[in-house]
Amino acid sequence: MDRAAKAELAASLGEVFTSSGVVVVAHYAGLRVSELQKLRHEARQAGAQVQVAKNRIAKIALEGKDVAGIAPLLKGPTLLAYSDDPIAAAKVVSDFAKTNDKLVILGGATGSTTLDVDGVKALASLPSLDELRAKLVGLVQAPATKIAQVVNAPAAKVARVFGAYANRDAA
């Protein structure tokens, strides 16, 4: 890889580090190509990306970024998972690591907060942004439905009273 290609790769990684909501660092030693492809596929479906990067280039790209706290983790065969959603990448990597012991989570960062292994797992246990939105919509809709039921209830009771009087007079 020539110097210009390295500079271009460092610039693109720097952009990733700046724009991502979360970056997770893991060792992937011993993973087969098919397993790595499966991880990448699962990550894409969740809205995350997985990339194997040279540690030295990644360290150069980290300089001056909020997530620079992950630089000490970049030793050995490292894999970077990142996403705009602050939970997606952590969830995908954590779920994959549960089924495959060759993927070892080292840590990560969200913004300027550096996470250890437990922090990444705790982040992965949170509901995703889409799940939170669905819960919020459900919470907003529930009171509206109850208000509609309360407003319609007196009219329904009056109709039942009139129906009872009509049935009594007819009998």
C-alpha distance (Angstrom), angle and dihedral (degrees) to the residues before:
residue distance angle dihedral
M1 . . .
D2 3.78 . .
R3 3.78 125.8 .
A4 3.83 95.1 -100.5
A5 3.82 92.1 52.5
K6 3.79 90.4 49.5
A7 3.81 91.0 50.1
E8 3.81 90.4 49.2
L9 3.82 91.3 49.1
A10 3.82 91.2 48.5
A11 3.81 90.2 50.1
S12 3.81 92.9 50.4
L13 3.81 91.2 47.0
G14 3.80 89.2 48.7
E15 3.79 89.0 54.5
V16 3.81 89.5 50.6
F17 3.81 91.7 50.3
T18 3.80 91.3 49.6
S19 3.81 97.7 47.0
S20 3.81 102.6 36.5
G21 3.79 122.7 100.0
V22 3.80 91.8 -150.0
V23 3.81 137.1 11.1
V24 3.81 120.2 -163.1
V25 3.81 122.7 -165.8
A26 3.81 120.7 -155.4
H27 3.80 139.5 163.5
Y28 3.78 113.9 -118.4
A29 3.84 101.2 -175.6
G30 3.80 110.5 148.4
L31 3.79 96.9 19.4
R32 3.78 113.8 134.4
V33 3.79 119.5 -129.7
S34 3.81 90.8 -109.9
E35 3.81 90.7 53.8
L36 3.79 91.5 49.2
Q37 3.81 89.9 49.3
K38 3.81 89.7 50.6
L39 3.81 89.6 51.9
R40 3.80 91.2 49.7
H41 3.82 90.8 48.4
E42 3.82 92.2 50.7
A43 3.80 89.9 47.1
R44 3.81 92.6 51.7
Q45 3.80 90.5 50.7
A46 3.81 90.0 52.5
G47 3.81 93.5 47.0
A48 3.80 96.0 -103.9
Q49 3.80 134.8 114.3
V50 3.79 130.8 -137.2
Q51 3.78 120.6 -156.1
V52 3.78 135.5 174.2
A53 3.79 108.3 -143.9
K54 3.76 135.9 178.6
N55 3.78 107.7 -101.6
R56 3.80 95.9 -134.2
I57 3.81 92.6 51.7
A58 3.82 90.9 45.5
K59 3.83 90.2 51.6
I60 3.80 90.3 51.8
A61 3.81 89.9 49.2
L62 3.82 90.7 50.3
E63 3.80 94.8 58.4
G64 3.80 109.9 117.7
K65 3.82 94.8 2.4
D66 3.82 126.3 123.7
V67 3.82 91.6 -119.2
A68 3.82 93.0 54.3
G69 3.81 88.9 117.7
I70 3.82 89.6 82.6
A71 3.83 92.4 65.8
P72 3.85 94.2 97.4
L73 3.82 89.2 56.1
L74 3.81 92.0 60.9
K75 3.80 99.6 96.5
G76 3.76 126.3 117.5
P77 3.81 125.2 -2.3
T78 3.82 99.8 -13.4
L79 3.74 130.1 -179.4
L80 3.80 124.2 -161.2
A81 3.79 121.7 -148.0
Y82 3.78 118.0 -173.5
S83 3.79 141.1 167.0
D84 3.78 141.5 170.8
D85 3.81 89.0 -123.8
P86 3.82 104.8 77.9
I87 3.81 91.6 -136.2
A88 3.82 108.3 35.6
A89 3.82 100.0 79.7
A90 3.81 93.4 43.3
K91 3.80 91.2 49.0
V92 3.82 94.4 49.0
V93 3.80 94.9 47.0
S94 3.80 93.2 43.4
D95 3.83 92.7 49.0
F96 3.80 91.2 47.6
A97 3.81 92.1 47.7
K98 3.82 89.8 54.3
T99 3.81 90.5 60.9
N100 3.81 98.1 35.4
D101 3.80 119.1 45.3
K102 3.82 92.6 -167.1
L103 3.81 90.3 74.2
V104 3.81 106.7 77.1
I105 3.79 118.8 -171.4
L106 3.80 111.8 -138.6
G107 3.79 100.8 179.1
G108 3.76 140.6 -82.9
A109 3.76 147.0 -153.3
T110 3.74 139.2 -113.6
G111 3.77 111.9 -164.8
S112 3.78 107.9 -41.0
T113 3.82 92.2 -26.6
T114 3.80 113.5 104.1
L115 3.81 114.6 -149.1
D116 3.78 129.0 -153.4
V117 3.82 122.9 -149.9
D118 3.81 92.6 -81.8
G119 3.80 90.6 48.3
V120 3.80 91.6 54.1
K121 3.82 90.8 48.0
A122 3.80 90.9 48.2
L123 3.80 89.9 50.0
A124 3.80 89.7 49.6
S125 3.79 91.1 53.5
L126 3.81 92.2 59.6
P127 3.81 118.5 95.0
S128 3.79 114.8 -97.0
L129 3.79 123.2 -106.7
D130 3.82 91.3 -101.4
E131 3.82 91.5 50.3
L132 3.81 90.3 50.3
R133 3.80 90.7 49.8
A134 3.81 90.8 50.6
K135 3.81 91.1 50.3
L136 3.79 90.8 48.4
V137 3.81 92.0 50.7
G138 3.81 89.1 48.4
L139 3.80 91.1 51.1
V140 3.80 91.5 49.0
Q141 3.81 93.3 47.0
A142 3.81 95.8 47.2
P143 3.84 96.4 66.6
A144 3.80 90.9 44.1
T145 3.80 90.2 53.7
K146 3.80 91.2 48.2
I147 3.80 91.4 48.9
A148 3.80 90.0 52.1
Q149 3.81 90.3 49.8
V150 3.82 92.3 49.4
V151 3.80 92.6 47.4
N152 3.81 92.5 48.4
A153 3.82 94.5 43.0
P154 3.86 97.6 78.1
A155 3.79 91.2 49.3
A156 3.80 90.2 50.4
K157 3.82 90.8 49.2
V158 3.82 91.9 50.2
A159 3.80 89.9 49.6
R160 3.82 90.3 51.6
V161 3.82 91.5 49.8
F162 3.83 90.9 50.7
G163 3.79 89.2 46.9
A164 3.82 90.7 51.7
Y165 3.82 91.8 50.3
A166 3.79 90.8 47.7
N167 3.81 91.7 50.7
R168 3.83 91.4 46.8
D169 3.84 93.0 50.4
A170 3.81 91.2 46.5
A171 3.79 92.0 52.8
